[in-house]
């Protein structure tokens, strides 16, 4: 189990939501979206961690939006934390960024493409913050244990493991639901990212997506019995400055979470069947 500001995250406990816009585009967007998600999760009694990247270091094109400025974006994330009294998660991309981000947020996220970067994982671990490691699109699920071991080597065992799809040929991702079962065997909370998993990488100089599959992947993953759900959500995804085609419209969030919660409660009321 990993605890973040009183929120207990465990594969056997009620699921936790990690959600928010892909990247900090503006103060107004971040605060209004956080307010709406807090309203929804409070109503449904779902533990909630706000997510947004203070910058996007990994973009398809040099012309793609990367952020409004590191300090300004982190300041806005700090506002979310203090105003709504909720934990906040953001990505880090280099050793130099870790300390700066750790001063503001509660969970540091290792992006999928960087999950083998030893120095980054170790530096993040040293902060003793909770560390969410996103499984690389190029990794088999059993290989994620080595990334976790790098964080654990610092004495920090506050580790989350997130599935976000696996590269399948060119311009496509698939989700093998067996990976969630395999990752659970390492005794860390497992999270399903149902939004990045529907990306269509590298289409016309940017990432596309098939957002119609988000609800199906979310519900399928929760039916396995995992610790949490990761969703990037935006009031107007078509106008989003990053991952426009793979973010969940905010207007759909409450109905999806209502269904997900029912599935989660049902699955976790059963004793898990483990075949030998």
C-alpha positions as CSV (number, residue, x, y, z in Angstrom):
1,X,0.0,0.0,0.0
2,X,1.1,3.5,-0.8
3,X,-0.3,6.5,1.2
4,X,-0.4,10.0,-0.3
5,X,-1.7,12.8,1.9
6,X,-4.1,10.4,3.7
7,X,-5.2,8.6,0.5
8,X,-4.5,4.9,0.7
9,X,-3.6,3.3,-2.7
10,X,-3.8,-0.5,-2.9
11,X,-5.0,-3.1,-5.3
12,X,-7.5,-4.4,-2.8
13,X,-8.9,-1.1,-1.7
14,X,-11.5,1.1,-3.4
15,X,-9.9,2.6,-6.6
16,X,-8.2,6.0,-6.6
17,X,-8.6,8.4,-9.5
18,X,-5.6,10.3,-11.0
19,X,-7.0,12.8,-13.5
20,X,-6.7,16.3,-15.0
21,X,-5.7,18.0,-18.3
22,X,-2.7,16.7,-20.1
23,X,-0.6,19.8,-19.6
24,X,-0.9,23.2,-17.7
25,X,-2.3,25.4,-20.5
26,X,-3.5,28.2,-18.3
27,X,-4.5,29.0,-14.7
28,X,-8.2,29.3,-15.6
29,X,-8.3,25.9,-17.3
30,X,-6.5,24.1,-14.5
31,X,-8.5,25.6,-11.6
32,X,-11.8,25.2,-13.3
33,X,-11.1,21.6,-14.3
34,X,-9.8,20.7,-10.8
35,X,-12.9,22.3,-9.2
36,X,-15.2,20.2,-11.4
37,X,-13.4,16.9,-10.8
38,X,-13.3,17.6,-7.1
39,X,-17.1,18.2,-7.2
40,X,-17.6,14.9,-9.0
41,X,-15.3,12.8,-6.9
42,X,-16.6,14.2,-3.7
43,X,-20.1,13.4,-4.8
44,X,-19.1,9.8,-5.7
45,X,-16.8,9.5,-2.7
46,X,-13.8,8.5,-4.9
47,X,-10.3,9.4,-3.6
48,X,-8.7,11.8,-6.0
49,X,-5.2,13.0,-7.1
50,X,-5.0,15.9,-9.5
51,X,-2.7,15.3,-12.6
52,X,-1.3,17.8,-15.1
53,X,2.2,18.1,-16.6
54,X,3.9,21.4,-15.9
55,X,5.6,20.9,-19.3
56,X,5.6,18.4,-22.1
57,X,9.2,17.5,-22.8
58,X,8.3,14.7,-25.2
59,X,6.5,16.0,-28.3
60,X,6.4,14.6,-31.8
61,X,7.2,18.0,-33.5
62,X,9.5,20.8,-32.5
63,X,6.6,23.1,-33.2
64,X,4.3,21.4,-30.6
65,X,3.2,23.2,-27.4
66,X,5.5,22.4,-24.5
67,X,4.2,24.7,-21.7
68,X,3.7,28.2,-20.3
69,X,6.9,28.2,-18.4
70,X,8.1,25.8,-15.6
71,X,7.8,28.1,-12.7
72,X,4.5,29.5,-13.7
73,X,3.0,26.1,-14.3
74,X,4.3,24.7,-11.0
75,X,2.9,27.7,-9.2
76,X,-0.5,26.9,-10.6
77,X,-0.2,23.2,-9.5
78,X,0.6,24.5,-6.0
79,X,-2.6,26.6,-6.1
80,X,-4.6,23.5,-6.9
81,X,-3.1,21.6,-4.0
82,X,-3.7,24.4,-1.5
83,X,-7.0,25.6,-2.8
84,X,-8.7,22.2,-3.1
85,X,-6.6,20.4,-0.5
86,X,-5.9,17.5,-2.8
87,X,-2.6,15.8,-3.7
88,X,-1.1,16.7,-7.1
89,X,1.0,14.6,-9.5
90,X,3.2,15.8,-12.3
91,X,5.9,14.4,-14.6
92,X,9.7,14.9,-14.3
93,X,12.0,14.4,-17.3
94,X,15.5,15.0,-16.0
95,X,17.5,14.7,-12.8
96,X,17.7,18.5,-12.7
97,X,13.9,18.8,-12.6
98,X,13.2,16.4,-9.7
99,X,14.0,18.7,-6.8
100,X,12.1,21.6,-8.3
101,X,8.9,19.6,-8.9
102,X,9.2,17.8,-5.6
103,X,9.0,21.1,-3.7
104,X,5.5,21.5,-5.1
105,X,3.8,18.2,-5.9
106,X,3.0,15.0,-3.9
107,X,3.6,12.4,-6.6
108,X,6.4,12.4,-9.2
109,X,5.7,10.6,-12.4
110,X,8.3,9.0,-14.6
111,X,7.1,9.2,-18.2
112,X,6.8,5.9,-20.1
113,X,9.7,6.8,-22.5
114,X,11.9,7.5,-19.6
115,X,11.1,4.4,-17.4
116,X,14.6,2.9,-17.9
117,X,16.5,6.1,-17.0
118,X,18.4,4.9,-14.0
119,X,19.6,8.3,-12.8
120,X,16.1,9.8,-13.1
121,X,14.5,7.0,-11.2
122,X,17.1,7.1,-8.4
123,X,16.9,10.9,-8.0
124,X,13.1,10.7,-7.9
125,X,13.3,8.0,-5.3
126,X,15.6,10.0,-3.1
127,X,12.8,12.6,-2.6
128,X,10.7,10.0,-0.7
129,X,7.7,11.3,-2.7
130,X,5.4,8.7,-4.1
131,X,6.7,7.7,-7.5
132,X,4.4,6.7,-10.4
133,X,6.3,4.8,-13.0
134,X,4.6,4.5,-16.4
135,X,5.4,1.3,-18.1
136,X,7.2,2.0,-21.4
137,X,5.4,1.1,-24.6
138,X,8.4,-1.1,-25.4
139,X,8.5,-3.1,-22.1
140,X,7.0,-6.4,-21.3
141,X,5.0,-6.2,-18.0
142,X,7.5,-8.3,-16.0
143,X,10.3,-5.9,-16.9
144,X,8.8,-3.0,-15.0
145,X,10.1,-4.6,-11.8
146,X,13.6,-3.4,-12.7
147,X,12.4,0.2,-12.9
148,X,10.7,-0.2,-9.5
149,X,13.9,-1.7,-8.1
150,X,15.9,1.4,-9.0
151,X,13.5,3.6,-6.9
152,X,13.5,1.0,-4.1
153,X,17.3,1.1,-4.0
154,X,17.0,4.5,-2.4
155,X,14.9,3.1,0.4
156,X,11.7,4.6,-1.1
157,X,9.0,1.9,-1.6
158,X,6.2,4.4,-2.3
159,X,5.9,3.1,-5.8
160,X,3.0,3.0,-8.3
161,X,3.1,1.1,-11.6
162,X,1.0,2.4,-14.5
163,X,0.0,0.5,-17.7
164,X,-0.5,2.7,-20.8
165,X,-0.4,0.4,-23.7
166,X,2.2,-1.4,-25.8
167,X,3.5,-0.6,-29.2
168,X,1.9,-2.8,-31.9
169,X,3.6,-2.3,-35.2
170,X,3.6,1.3,-36.5
171,X,1.2,4.0,-35.3
172,X,-0.7,1.8,-32.9
173,X,-0.9,0.7,-29.3
174,X,-2.7,-2.3,-27.7
175,X,-3.5,-3.1,-24.1
176,X,-2.8,-6.6,-22.9
177,X,-5.0,-6.9,-19.8
178,X,-2.7,-9.7,-18.6
179,X,-0.1,-7.1,-17.9
180,X,-2.2,-5.7,-15.1
181,X,-2.2,-9.1,-13.4
182,X,1.5,-9.6,-14.0
183,X,2.3,-6.2,-12.6
184,X,0.2,-6.8,-9.5
185,X,2.5,-9.7,-8.5
186,X,5.3,-7.2,-7.6
187,X,3.1,-6.0,-4.7
188,X,2.9,-2.4,-5.8
189,X,-0.4,-0.6,-6.5
190,X,-1.2,-0.9,-10.2
191,X,-2.9,2.0,-12.2
192,X,-4.5,1.9,-15.6
193,X,-4.0,4.9,-17.9
194,X,-7.0,4.5,-20.1
195,X,-6.3,7.7,-22.1
196,X,-2.7,7.4,-23.2
197,X,-3.6,3.8,-24.1
198,X,-5.8,5.0,-26.9
199,X,-3.2,7.2,-28.5
200,X,-2.2,6.7,-32.2
201,X,1.4,7.8,-32.1
202,X,3.1,9.9,-34.8
203,X,0.3,10.8,-37.1
204,X,1.0,13.9,-39.2
205,X,3.6,15.3,-36.8
206,X,1.5,14.8,-33.7
207,X,-0.2,12.0,-31.7
208,X,-3.7,11.1,-32.7
209,X,-6.1,9.0,-30.7
210,X,-9.3,7.0,-30.6
211,X,-11.1,8.3,-27.5
212,X,-14.2,6.2,-28.1
213,X,-12.3,3.3,-26.5
214,X,-11.5,5.1,-23.2
215,X,-14.6,3.9,-21.3
216,X,-14.1,0.3,-22.5
217,X,-10.5,0.1,-21.4
218,X,-11.2,1.8,-18.1
219,X,-14.0,-0.6,-17.2
220,X,-12.1,-3.7,-18.4
221,X,-9.1,-2.7,-16.3
222,X,-11.1,-2.0,-13.2
223,X,-12.7,-5.4,-13.5
224,X,-9.4,-7.0,-12.9
225,X,-9.1,-5.4,-9.4
226,X,-6.4,-2.7,-9.5
227,X,-5.6,0.3,-7.3
228,X,-6.5,3.2,-9.6
229,X,-7.5,4.8,-12.8
230,X,-5.5,7.4,-14.7
231,X,-7.5,9.7,-17.0
232,X,-6.5,12.8,-18.8
233,X,-9.6,15.0,-19.2
234,X,-10.3,18.4,-20.7
235,X,-13.5,20.6,-21.0
236,X,-12.9,20.8,-24.7
237,X,-10.5,18.2,-25.9
238,X,-10.6,19.4,-29.5
239,X,-9.0,22.6,-28.3
240,X,-6.4,21.0,-26.1
241,X,-2.8,22.0,-26.7
242,X,-1.6,18.4,-26.1
243,X,-3.1,15.0,-26.7
244,X,-6.3,16.5,-28.1
245,X,-7.5,13.2,-29.6
246,X,-7.0,11.1,-26.5
247,X,-8.4,13.1,-23.6
248,X,-11.8,12.3,-22.1
249,X,-14.3,15.1,-22.5
250,X,-14.9,16.4,-18.9
251,X,-18.7,16.2,-19.5
252,X,-18.4,12.3,-19.6
253,X,-16.3,11.9,-16.5
254,X,-19.1,11.6,-13.9
255,X,-21.0,8.9,-15.8
256,X,-17.9,6.9,-16.5
257,X,-16.8,7.1,-12.9
258,X,-20.2,6.0,-11.7
259,X,-20.0,2.8,-13.7
260,X,-16.3,2.2,-12.8
261,X,-17.1,2.5,-9.1
262,X,-19.9,-0.1,-9.4
263,X,-17.5,-2.5,-11.1
264,X,-14.7,-1.8,-8.6
265,X,-17.0,-2.5,-5.6
266,X,-18.4,-5.7,-7.2
267,X,-15.0,-7.1,-8.1
268,X,-13.4,-6.3,-4.7
269,X,-16.3,-8.0,-2.9
270,X,-15.2,-11.3,-4.3
271,X,-12.3,-13.4,-3.2
272,X,-9.7,-13.3,-6.0
273,X,-9.3,-16.6,-7.9
274,X,-5.7,-17.5,-8.4
275,X,-4.9,-20.6,-10.5
276,X,-1.7,-22.4,-9.8
